[in-house]
């Protein structure tokens, strides 16, 4: 069986470095807010091209804390609206509603699965305060248009970069394309920790400081709390793991790009809809997502041929029980995407033989049925 993702195999290549990094932390006796976290924050900010990076506990917290910080700074308040793609993972929506703001769902471009920038302006009201641009599957949104709209209406631009570590839009990386960005370092991400982790990147000093305080119990300094904050910190061991893997992310992204290009060039099946990269050099292919009308049939076929797949994601946010007040909404493009998408294996552990096996299976699908 070709696994969809073999994290053990992926991390084995860095085993010695990871053990050394972990040992260094253990021997230091300092496990929270120490030298490893500080070093990673500087290195990741430099990688993204931003002035500031604040390590936090996970990707959801990163987005929640950005919006919360804007509220504390007087930029947003309860009941304000944030525009967000309708076909995103639910975490993007949760970050908005947990801050008591209102998510305004916008349909995607059916070719890229990213928010359709041409549909944003019609959703803007007097309560709109931000656009949340989700760089889904490893491709950045059309940020020139989004930033132009934001400037026109004096809106903040928040990036959800959970799936786009290292991705570019023109000459800038994800994380440096708006006012602030939230990253996830969940183990399966392009830059994945060996546990949970996240970060906020920004070029705005006040925002960075506010996020930093909020994430540490609202504390400006120990036992001096200026906000009713939370506990959301990137621990020393995970920061150390991430420092090891950050050195190799561009190399791994290049492998992803090469594999994606091979799939695009060699999968020839009229029953399948392949992804459409805007610019192959900018896309980092966190996921390679195809579409077909009978997803379950295809998934079963591939499984029977020894290939594991996954669905990202089976149910759109507006149809989830958690958002029952949105269930009556009809968003046909998002609903079609969530009904048809299937992710095939694409990661740095895929061998040439496995790559060829995946392509052959997809090309023979339905030929004899």
C-alpha positions in Angstrom: 0.0 0.0 0.0 1.3 3.4 -0.9 0.4 5.6 2.1 -1.0 9.0 1.6 1.6 10.4 4.1 4.3 8.5 5.9 5.5 11.0 8.5 7.9 8.5 10.1 9.7 8.0 6.9 9.8 11.7 6.1 11.3 12.6 9.5 13.7 9.7 9.5 16.0 11.5 7.2 16.5 14.2 9.9 16.6 11.7 12.8 20.1 12.4 14.0 19.6 16.2 13.8 16.2 16.0 15.5 17.6 13.9 18.4 20.5 16.2 18.8 18.2 19.2 18.9 15.9 17.6 21.4 18.8 16.5 23.6 20.1 20.1 23.6 16.7 21.3 24.9 16.5 18.6 27.5 20.0 19.4 28.8 19.3 23.1 28.9 16.6 22.8 31.5 14.6 25.5 29.9 11.4 24.4 28.1 9.2 27.4 27.5 10.1 30.8 25.9 13.8 30.0 25.7 16.6 30.3 23.2 15.2 27.8 20.7 11.9 29.6 20.3 13.6 33.0 20.1 16.0 31.7 17.4 13.2 30.0 15.4 11.1 33.2 15.5 14.0 35.2 14.0 14.8 32.5 11.4 11.2 32.1 10.3 10.6 35.8 10.1 13.7 36.1 8.0 12.5 33.2 5.8 9.1 34.8 5.3 10.6 38.3 4.8 8.8 39.9 7.8 10.0 42.0 10.7 8.3 39.8 13.4 7.3 36.3 14.1 5.6 35.1 17.3 5.5 31.4 18.0 2.1 30.1 19.3 0.6 26.7 20.2 -1.1 25.9 16.8 -2.4 27.4 13.6 -5.9 28.0 14.8 -4.6 30.0 17.7 -2.4 32.0 15.3 -5.5 33.3 13.5 -7.6 33.7 16.6 -4.8 35.8 18.2 -4.4 38.1 15.1 -8.1 39.0 15.2 -8.2 39.3 19.0 -5.2 41.6 18.8 -7.0 43.8 16.3 -9.9 44.0 18.7 -7.6 45.0 21.6 -6.0 47.7 19.4 -9.5 49.1 18.6 -9.4 48.1 14.9 -12.3 45.6 15.2 -15.2 44.9 17.6 -17.9 42.4 18.2 -20.3 42.0 15.2 -17.8 43.2 12.6 -17.5 41.2 9.5 -14.5 39.3 7.9 -14.6 38.1 4.4 -13.4 34.5 4.0 -13.6 31.8 1.3 -16.5 29.4 1.6 -14.5 26.3 0.8 -11.8 26.6 3.4 -11.1 24.3 6.3 -13.3 25.1 9.3 -10.4 26.6 11.3 -10.5 29.7 9.2 -14.2 30.2 10.1 -13.7 29.3 13.8 -11.0 32.0 14.2 -13.6 34.6 13.2 -16.6 33.4 15.2 -14.5 32.7 18.3 -13.7 36.4 18.3 -17.5 37.2 18.1 -17.1 38.5 14.5 -19.2 37.4 11.5 -17.7 35.3 8.7 -18.9 36.4 5.3 -18.5 33.5 2.9 -17.3 34.1 -0.7 -17.3 31.5 -3.4 -13.9 30.3 -4.8 -12.6 30.3 -8.4 -13.5 26.8 -9.6 -10.1 26.4 -11.3 -7.8 27.3 -8.4 -10.1 26.6 -5.4 -8.9 30.0 -4.0 -11.2 32.8 -3.0 -12.5 34.5 -6.2 -11.2 38.1 -5.9 -13.8 39.3 -8.3 -16.6 38.3 -5.9 -15.2 40.1 -2.8 -16.2 43.6 -3.4 -19.9 42.8 -3.7 -19.8 41.4 -0.1 -18.2 44.4 1.5 -20.5 46.4 3.9 -19.9 49.1 6.5 -19.1 46.4 9.0 -16.4 44.7 6.9 -13.1 45.0 8.6 -10.8 42.4 7.0 -10.3 39.9 4.2 -9.0 36.5 5.3 -7.1 35.1 2.3 -6.6 31.3 2.6 -3.7 30.0 0.6 -5.4 26.6 0.1 -3.4 23.5 -0.9 -0.1 25.4 -1.2 -1.0 28.2 -3.7 -1.3 31.8 -2.7 -4.4 33.8 -3.5 -4.5 36.6 -6.1 -3.0 39.0 -3.6 -2.5 42.0 -5.9 -6.3 42.3 -6.4 -7.1 41.5 -2.8 -4.7 44.1 -1.5 -6.0 46.7 -3.9 -9.6 46.1 -2.7 -8.4 46.2 0.9 -6.7 49.6 0.3 -9.8 51.0 -1.4 -12.0 50.1 1.6 -9.4 50.5 4.4 -9.6 46.8 5.3 -7.0 44.5 7.0 -5.6 41.6 5.0 -5.0 38.5 7.1 -3.4 35.5 5.5 -4.2 31.9 6.5 -0.8 30.4 5.5 -1.4 27.0 7.2 -0.8 25.2 3.9 1.6 27.5 2.1 5.0 27.5 3.9 7.4 28.9 1.3 4.9 29.7 -1.4 5.3 32.9 -3.3 3.1 35.5 -4.9 5.4 37.3 -7.3 8.5 38.3 -5.3 7.2 37.8 -1.8 6.5 34.7 0.3 3.4 33.7 2.0 3.4 35.3 5.4 4.5 38.6 4.0 1.6 39.3 1.6 -0.8 41.1 3.9 -1.0 42.8 7.3 -0.5 39.6 9.3 -0.4 35.9 8.7 -1.2 32.7 10.7 0.9 29.5 10.2 0.3 26.0 11.3 3.2 23.6 12.0 0.9 20.5 12.4 3.1 17.5 11.6 1.7 16.9 8.1 2.4 20.5 6.9 5.2 21.3 4.5 7.0 22.6 7.5 5.8 20.3 10.2 6.7 19.9 13.8 6.7 16.7 15.8 3.6 17.9 17.6 1.4 21.0 17.4 2.8 24.4 16.8 2.0 27.7 15.0 3.2 31.2 14.4 2.1 34.7 13.5 4.1 36.8 11.1 3.7 40.5 10.5 5.6 43.8 9.8 3.6 45.7 12.3 5.2 46.2 15.7 2.1 47.0 17.8 0.3 44.0 16.4 3.3 41.7 17.0 3.6 42.9 20.6 -0.2 42.6 21.2 -0.2 39.0 19.9 2.8 38.2 22.0 1.2 39.5 25.2 -2.2 37.9 24.5 -0.5 34.5 23.9 1.2 34.6 27.2 -1.7 35.2 29.5 -2.0 38.8 28.4 1.3 39.5 30.2 3.7 42.3 29.2 6.1 41.0 31.8 5.8 38.3 34.4 2.9 38.8 36.7 1.9 42.1 35.0 -1.2 41.3 32.8 -2.6 44.0 30.6 -5.0 41.8 28.7 -7.2 38.8 29.6 -5.0 36.6 27.6 -4.6 32.9 26.9 -1.8 30.3 27.1 -0.7 29.7 23.6 3.1 29.2 23.3 5.4 27.3 21.0 7.4 25.1 23.3 11.2 24.8 23.1 11.3 21.2 21.8 9.0 21.9 18.9 10.9 25.1 18.1 14.1 23.1 18.0 12.5 20.5 15.7 11.3 23.3 13.4 14.7 24.9 13.2 16.1 21.6 11.9 13.4 21.2 9.3 13.3 24.9 8.3 16.8 24.5 6.8 15.4 21.9 4.4 12.0 23.3 3.5 13.0 24.8 0.1 14.6 21.6 -1.0 11.5 19.6 0.1 9.2 22.1 -1.7 11.3 21.7 -4.9 10.7 17.9 -4.6 6.9 18.6 -4.2 7.0 20.8 -7.3 8.8 18.3 -9.4 6.3 15.5 -8.4 3.3 17.8 -9.1 4.7 18.7 -12.5 5.1 15.0 -13.3 1.5 14.3 -12.3 0.2 17.3 -14.4 2.2 16.1 -17.4 1.4 12.4 -17.2 -2.1 12.0 -15.8 -4.3 11.7 -18.9 -7.8 10.9 -18.0 -10.8 12.8 -19.2 -12.8 11.6 -16.1 -10.5 13.6 -13.8 -10.1 17.3 -13.3 -6.5 18.2 -12.4 -5.4 21.3 -10.4 -4.5 24.5 -12.2 -1.4 26.2 -10.9 -1.3 30.0 -11.5 2.5 29.8 -11.5 4.3 26.5 -11.0 7.3 28.1 -9.3 5.1 29.8 -6.7 3.0 26.8 -5.7 4.4 24.5 -3.0 1.8 21.7 -3.3 0.8 21.0 0.2 -1.9 18.9 -1.4 -2.4 17.6 -4.9 -6.2 17.6 -5.2 -8.1 16.2 -8.2 -11.8 16.2 -8.8 -14.2 13.6 -10.2 -18.0 13.2 -10.2 -17.9 9.9 -8.4 -15.2 10.4 -5.8 -16.0 7.3 -3.7 -15.7 5.1 -6.7 -12.3 6.5 -7.6 -11.1 6.3 -4.0 -12.2 2.7 -3.7 -10.5 1.9 -7.1 -7.2 3.4 -6.0 -7.4 1.6 -2.6 -7.9 -1.7 -4.3 -4.8 -0.8 -6.4 -2.8 -0.2 -3.3 -3.0 3.6 -3.2 -4.3 5.5 -0.1 -6.1 8.8 -0.6 -7.7 11.4 1.6 -10.5 14.0 1.2 -9.8 17.7 2.0 -12.6 18.3 2.9 -15.8 16.3 2.7 -18.2 18.9 4.2 -18.1 22.7 3.6 -18.2 24.9 6.7 -21.6 26.3 6.0 -23.1 22.7 6.1 -21.5 21.7 9.3 -23.7 21.2 12.4 -21.4 23.7 14.3 -22.7 26.4 12.0 -26.3 25.4 11.9 -27.4 29.1 11.3 -25.6 28.9 7.9 -26.9 25.5 6.8 -29.6 27.1 4.6 -27.1 28.9 2.5 -26.6 27.6 -1.0 -23.0 28.0 -2.3 -23.0 25.8 -5.4 -19.3 26.0 -6.3 -18.1 25.3 -2.7 -20.6 22.4 -2.4 -19.5 21.0 -5.7 -15.8 21.2 -4.7 -16.3 19.5 -1.4 -18.4 16.8 -3.0 -15.8 16.0 -5.7 -12.3 16.6 -4.4 -9.8 13.8 -3.7 -6.2 14.2 -2.6 -3.6 11.8 -4.0 -0.2 11.1 -2.4 2.3 13.9 -2.9 5.2 14.3 -0.5 8.9 13.9 -0.3 8.8 10.2 0.6 7.1 9.2 -2.7 9.6 7.1 -4.8 9.8 7.1 -8.6 8.2 3.6 -8.7 5.3 4.8 -6.5 4.9 7.9 -8.6 4.6 5.8 -11.7 2.2 3.4 -10.0 -0.1 6.3 -9.0 -0.1 7.7 -12.5 -0.8 4.3 -14.1 -3.7 3.6 -11.8 -5.3 7.0 -12.5 -4.9 6.6 -16.2 -6.6 3.2 -16.2 -9.5 4.3 -14.0 -12.8 3.7 -15.7 -11.2 2.4 -18.9 -12.6 -1.1 -18.2 -15.7 0.0 -16.3 
